[in-house]
Amino acid sequence: MFRSIHPRSILFASITALTTPALWALPSQYHVTYLGRDIYGERINASGQAAVLEHVIGEGYQPALWSNGTVIDLPVPGFKHGGAYALNDLGVVVGVANGGKIEHAAMWSSPSQFVDLGGLFASKSSHIMGINNQGDCAMVAYVEDHGRRGQRSFFARGCTHPQNIGEIGGNYTYVERINSAGQLAGYSQVREGETDMRAYLWTEGQMKLLGPCRNTTSSGSLGLNDHGHVVGFCNNGAYAPQAGFYYDGIELIRIGDLGGGESVARAINNADVIVGGSKTAGKQWHPFVLDRGAVPHRLHDLQAMLDSSGAGWALDRADDVNDAGQILVHGTFQGLKNQFAILTPVE
């Protein structure tokens, strides 16, 4: 689950339940839109655009923007390859441009406007992992930090002057998401030489540790919304069974699963709709959607919620969800593995 930048109160609850639409007040089916062969989805924005990596034969992976069925190539002048990792609602895309042994944080302020931000770091390896609508960035880089060289995460107001958010004892910190308030969510290594991580929520210079869950040793934050609510996973180290969690700003709550004993929560929108992947009773991974505003709080199998456009798809996880309820999913399509699509609620 851990990703390196080399190759990415009772009253309140009752009021919320009464005032937030239940999941099934929303469409109970989804229409599938295929992103296309050799297109790897990363994030979607409020308009349903997606930051993607395009695999070009003979050229490797290239950054691109998927918009209304069209793949728009993003330039990397002076570099050979690149990747688009995230985008905001204004269509600004961020990621990396690389060539040889150099990886530079990159931004595309428009499909034709490339900005190399690698110079912000005394490092040959830096990436931008997220950008909010205010233009603030979440970044990672390999840097010298208090005599140790390791991976660190950064908050950059206006995507300039990166601020190292620190670490908790190890030599590795990763950031997954940034919200409109400039909060960051990710995970940090507990001790050098160990695989255990801790999920965190960083707010204005303070890193709050969120996990692990009970009876686990490791955790990671993967999703964050504008309310400071976080989702992710807990486990007992690499490759161990995983339990998805939801953090409501007060406590860490396990979300359950689809019957197979495992789940990972990957994204959450501003209505507290959560998506991710879970094992079914048949021990297959399926994507799920969970509406924390609906009671009971149970996971729904997205594979069983597709309309006729879902023919040929075997989905295994959901990676992102926007405020319109559109969901970025991964799976196998007509026998081809590692395919991506966007699920749109059917009105």
C-alpha positions, 0 to 999 in steps of 0.5 A: 500500500505504501507508495514511493515517488520512484515509478507514485457526539451523538446529537451531531450524528443524529442531526447529520443523519437526518439532514444528509440525503441517504445513498439511495435517495441518489441514483442506484445505478452508474453508467460506465465511461471507459477512459481508453486503452493505455490510459491510467487514471489518477484523480478526477475533478468536479467536472469529471476531468481526469489526470491520467498517465498515457502509455505511448509505445516507444515513449513510455508514460506521458502526462495527459488530461482526459476531458469529455472522452478526449485525451489531451497530451501535456507537454514535457519540454526538455524531458522524456517522460512524465506523469499527471497525478492530480488536478483541481476544479480549474483544470490545473494539472500537477505531477512530474516530468522526468528524464534520465535520473531526474524527476522534477515537480511539474505543473500544467496551468493549461494544456499547453503551459508547462511549468518546471518546479523542480528548482524549488528543491535541492533535489533531483527527485520531486513530485507534486501529488495534489493541488487545491482550487487556491493553487496550494500544492502537496509535494514530495521530494528526496532531500537532506533533512537534519543530516539524513537524506530521505523522502519528505512531504511539503506544503507549498502555498501558491505552489512556491516556497515548499514547507517541510511538514516533518516526519515522526521518527522514520525517514519517509513521509508521503502525502496523498491529498490536499484540501481547500484549507491546505490540510494534508493527509498521508502517512509517515514511517514510524522508525527507520528500517521498519515498514510500519507507518502512521496515518496523519492529518497535517494542519497549519504546521501540526501533524496529527497522527490518526492511527493505527486502528485497534489491534493493528500496527500500521495505517495510512491516510489516502483520502481527505475532504474539505471538512478535514475528514480522512479515509484510509487503511490499517493493517499489521504491516506490508501485505497483511490484511487491511481494514478501511477507516473513516476519521470524522474529525474526532475518532477513527472508525472502521468502515467494515467490508463486503463480506471478505474481511478486508477493505481499503478506503481510498477517497472521500468527497465533501458529502462524506461519500467514501469509495475504495475496494473490499474483498467479497465473501468470495474473496474477490476484490470489488469497488465499493461506495459508502455514504456516511450520511445514510443509516446504516453505514454499510458498503455497497458493491459497485460491481452490482450497481452498473447499468448495461454499459458495465457489460464486460467490466470486472471492477476491483477498486474505486480510486476517487470520487468527486462532489457530483458523485462520479467515481474513478474505478479500476478493473478488467475490461473485456479481458484487458487488465489495468483499465480505468473508467468513470462511473456516473450516477444514472438520474 
